[in-house]
Amino acid sequence: MATTEVHKLPATILSRCQRFDFHRIPPNEIADRLTFVSENEGAAIDREAALLIARLADGALRDALSLLDQCFGLSKNVTVETVMKTAGLAGTEYLSALADSVMRHDASKALGIVDELYNSSKDMARLSEEFSSYLRNLMLIKTMKNARE
C-alpha cells in the first residue's frame, strides 16, 4: 500500500505495516550517481550536465536516470548541450530575453520569443518551469549574500 495521507489510516492497519518515508535526493548525490552510471556504461558525462539533469529530475533518481538514458541516445559523451537538446530546454539567452521583455511590458516581443521556441519544438510546460526557476534564481541572487549555496 502506498499513500501520501498516512494520517488517515486506522491505527490497526498502521500497526501491521512497515513504513518508508521517501524524500527528495539532493542534486549533488544524483549527479554523483549519474557519473557512476555513465562510467559503468562506458560513457562520459560532464559535471555540469549531471547537475542539470539532477535539477530537472527534482530529487527523483529514477527520472534522472531516464533522462540520462535519453541523452545516451544522442551521444555517449553527455554535455550540457546534449541535456538541453534532449530535455527541450530553451536556454538562458531566451529566458533572459523573455524576462527583459516582460520587465519592459513588451508583450509583442515576449510572444515572439514564445512563438519562436514553440516553432522550434520546445516543450511549453518545460518552458514555464524554466522561466519560473530563472525568475526565482534572479530573486535569490538579488536578495541573498551567497546565492550560489
Phi, psi and chi 1 to 4 in degrees:
 res  aa     phi    psi   chi1   chi2   chi3   chi4
   1 MET       -  138.0  168.3  175.6   22.5      -
   2 ALA  -129.3  136.2      -      -      -      -
   3 THR  -152.3  153.8 -176.6      -      -      -
   4 THR  -103.8    2.2   56.9      -      -      -
   5 GLU  -124.2   62.9  -61.5  179.2  -26.4      -
   6 VAL   -59.1  -33.5  176.1      -      -      -
   7 HIS   -62.2  -16.4   60.2  -79.8      -      -
   8 LYS   -89.8   -8.7  -69.8 -173.8  177.1 -178.8
   9 LEU   -80.3  139.3  -65.5  174.6      -      -
  10 PRO   -66.3  151.0  -16.4   25.5      -      -
  11 ALA   -59.4  -32.9      -      -      -      -
  12 THR   -65.7  -31.6   54.5      -      -      -
  13 ILE   -78.9  -44.3  -68.3  177.9      -      -
  14 LEU   -59.7  -35.2  -77.1  175.7      -      -
  15 SER   -69.6  -15.7   67.9      -      -      -
  16 ARG  -107.1   11.1  -69.1  168.1  175.7   82.5
  17 CYS  -120.1  150.6  -64.6      -      -      -
  18 GLN   -89.3  145.0  -72.9 -175.7  -21.2      -
  19 ARG  -119.0  130.7 -178.7  172.0  170.3  169.5
  20 PHE  -125.3  118.2  -60.2   95.9      -      -
  21 ASP   -99.5  118.5  -68.0  -41.6      -      -
  22 PHE   -93.9  143.7  -63.7  103.1      -      -
  23 HIS  -130.9  160.8  -55.7  -77.5      -      -
  24 ARG   -66.7  143.9  -75.2 -176.6  165.1   74.9
  25 ILE   -90.6  134.7  -57.3  168.4      -      -
  26 PRO   -61.0  145.8  -20.5   29.8      -      -
  27 PRO   -54.4  -38.8  -25.4   32.6      -      -
  28 ASN   -63.6  -38.0  -79.2  -32.6      -      -
  29 GLU   -68.4  -40.5  -70.5 -178.5   29.4      -
  30 ILE   -64.7  -43.7  -69.5  177.3      -      -
  31 ALA   -60.6  -41.0      -      -      -      -
  32 ASP   -61.6  -42.1  -68.5  -18.2      -      -
  33 ARG   -67.4  -38.9 -170.9   65.3  177.8  174.4
  34 LEU   -63.2  -38.3  -65.5  175.6      -      -
  35 THR   -64.5  -43.6  -58.3      -      -      -
  36 PHE   -60.9  -46.9  173.5   78.6      -      -
  37 VAL   -63.4  -42.4  168.4      -      -      -
  38 SER   -59.9  -45.3  -63.6      -      -      -
  39 GLU   -63.0  -40.4  -70.1  169.3   -3.7      -
  40 ASN   -68.7  -23.3  -75.4  -20.0      -      -
  41 GLU   -91.5    2.8  -67.6  -66.3  -38.9      -
  42 GLY    73.5   26.9      -      -      -      -
  43 ALA  -121.3  178.8      -      -      -      -
  44 ALA  -135.1  148.8      -      -      -      -
  45 ILE  -139.2  132.5 -174.2  167.8      -      -
  46 ASP   -68.3  148.5  -64.5  -17.2      -      -
  47 ARG   -58.8  -43.3 -178.1   67.9 -178.6  171.3
  48 GLU   -64.2  -36.5  -70.7  -57.5  -46.1      -
  49 ALA   -66.7  -41.1      -      -      -      -
  50 ALA   -63.2  -41.4      -      -      -      -
  51 LEU   -67.3  -36.9  -73.6  168.7      -      -
  52 LEU   -64.3  -45.9  177.1   56.8      -      -
  53 ILE   -59.6  -42.3  -69.1  173.5      -      -
  54 ALA   -61.8  -41.7      -      -      -      -
  55 ARG   -66.8  -39.3  -76.9 -168.3  -61.9  -87.4
  56 LEU   -66.6  -33.4  -68.9  171.6      -      -
  57 ALA   -74.1  -15.7      -      -      -      -
  58 ASP    53.9   46.3 -166.2   28.5      -      -
  59 GLY    88.8    1.5      -      -      -      -
  60 ALA  -106.5  110.3      -      -      -      -
  61 LEU   -63.3  -38.9 -177.0   57.6      -      -
  62 ARG   -60.1  -42.2 -177.0  177.3   55.0 -169.3
  63 ASP   -65.2  -38.9  -67.5  -13.5      -      -
  64 ALA   -64.2  -43.1      -      -      -      -
  65 LEU   -66.1  -36.4  -69.6  170.6      -      -
  66 SER   -63.9  -44.0  -66.2      -      -      -
  67 LEU   -66.6  -38.8 -176.4   52.1      -      -
  68 LEU   -61.4  -43.2  178.2   64.2      -      -
  69 ASP   -60.7  -40.2 -170.7   40.1      -      -
  70 GLN   -64.4  -38.2  -68.0  172.3   17.9      -
  71 CYS   -64.3  -38.8  -70.3      -      -      -
  72 PHE   -60.3  -26.3  -74.4  159.3      -      -
  73 GLY   -65.2  -27.1      -      -      -      -
  74 LEU   -91.0  -39.8  -73.3  178.7      -      -
  75 SER  -160.6  145.3  172.5      -      -      -
  76 LYS   -85.6   -3.3  -70.1  -65.3 -178.3 -175.8
  77 ASN  -117.0   93.2 -176.0   21.3      -      -
  78 VAL   -82.8  122.4  179.4      -      -      -
  79 THR  -117.0  175.7   62.8      -      -      -
  80 VAL   -59.4  -40.1  170.6      -      -      -
  81 GLU   -62.4  -39.8  -68.3   76.6   25.1      -
  82 THR   -61.8  -44.4  -51.7      -      -      -
  83 VAL   -64.6  -44.4  175.6      -      -      -
  84 MET   -62.0  -41.4  -69.9 -178.3   68.5      -
  85 LYS   -67.4  -44.2 -171.8  173.4 -174.9  178.5
  86 THR   -65.7  -43.0  -57.8      -      -      -
  87 ALA   -83.4   -9.2      -      -      -      -
  88 GLY    72.4   36.7      -      -      -      -
  89 LEU   -81.1  149.6  -59.9  178.5      -      -
  90 ALA   -79.1  -41.9      -      -      -      -
  91 GLY   100.6  155.1      -      -      -      -
  92 THR   -67.2  -30.1   54.6      -      -      -
  93 GLU   -65.0  -39.1   57.9  -82.6  -13.7      -
  94 TYR   -70.1  -41.5  -76.7  105.0      -      -
  95 LEU   -64.2  -39.8  -63.0  173.7      -      -
  96 SER   -63.9  -45.0  176.3      -      -      -
  97 ALA   -64.6  -38.6      -      -      -      -
  98 LEU   -66.0  -44.7 -174.1   56.9      -      -
  99 ALA   -62.5  -40.8      -      -      -      -
 100 ASP   -63.3  -42.8 -174.4   59.1      -      -
 101 SER   -68.0  -35.3   62.4      -      -      -
 102 VAL   -66.6  -43.9  168.3      -      -      -
 103 MET   -60.9  -35.9 -177.9 -174.6   74.4      -
 104 ARG   -88.1    4.2  -62.8 -178.4 -169.3  -75.7
 105 HIS    58.3   35.8  -57.3  -76.5      -      -
 106 ASP   -99.5   81.9 -172.1  -10.9      -      -
 107 ALA   -62.7  -35.8      -      -      -      -
 108 SER   -61.6  -45.4  175.4      -      -      -
 109 LYS   -67.2  -42.2 -176.4  176.2  178.8 -176.0
 110 ALA   -60.9  -45.7      -      -      -      -
 111 LEU   -66.4  -33.5  -70.3  172.5      -      -
 112 GLY   -63.7  -41.2      -      -      -      -
 113 ILE   -65.1  -45.4  -67.0  167.6      -      -
 114 VAL   -62.1  -42.3  170.6      -      -      -
 115 ASP   -62.7  -42.1 -174.4   55.1      -      -
 116 GLU   -61.4  -43.5 -178.5 -179.6  -14.3      -
 117 LEU   -67.0  -39.6  -67.8  168.9      -      -
 118 TYR   -62.8  -45.0  178.8   78.9      -      -
 119 ASN   -68.8  -20.1  -72.2  -31.2      -      -
 120 SER   -96.2   20.5   62.3      -      -      -
 121 SER    66.7   30.3  -61.3      -      -      -
 122 LYS   -78.7  144.9  -59.2  -60.2  179.8 -167.9
 123 ASP   -75.3  119.6 -177.7   -8.2      -      -
 124 MET   -68.7  -33.8  -67.5  -66.4  104.4      -
 125 ALA   -66.0  -41.7      -      -      -      -
 126 ARG   -65.7  -37.9  179.4   79.9   58.6  147.3
 127 LEU   -60.4  -41.9  174.2   62.4      -      -
 128 SER   -62.2  -42.5  -63.0      -      -      -
 129 GLU   -64.5  -44.4  -68.0  169.5   10.9      -
 130 GLU   -61.5  -44.7  -92.4 -172.3  -78.0      -
 131 PHE   -66.7  -41.2 -169.7   56.8      -      -
 132 SER   -60.9  -44.6  170.6      -      -      -
 133 SER   -64.9  -39.9  178.3      -      -      -
 134 TYR   -60.7  -47.0 -179.3   81.2      -      -
 135 LEU   -65.7  -37.6  -66.4  175.6      -      -
 136 ARG   -61.5  -45.1  177.7 -175.3  179.2  -86.1
 137 ASN   -63.4  -39.0  -69.9  -19.5      -      -
 138 LEU   -61.3  -41.3  -71.9  177.8      -      -
 139 MET   -63.5  -42.9  179.7 -172.0   66.6      -
 140 LEU   -63.9  -42.6  -69.0  175.0      -      -
 141 ILE   -61.0  -40.0  -70.6  168.2      -      -
 142 LYS   -71.5  -33.0 -176.8  172.3  174.1   63.8
 143 THR  -103.3  -17.6   58.1      -      -      -
 144 MET  -107.2  151.1  -62.7  178.7   68.8      -
 145 LYS   -71.9  -42.3  -70.0 -178.5 -178.8  178.3
 146 ASN  -127.9   80.7 -170.4    0.0      -      -
 147 ALA   -71.2  -22.6      -      -      -      -
 148 ARG   -61.1  -37.1 -176.0  166.7  -65.8  -82.0
 149 GLU   -67.4      -  -69.6  179.7    5.4      -
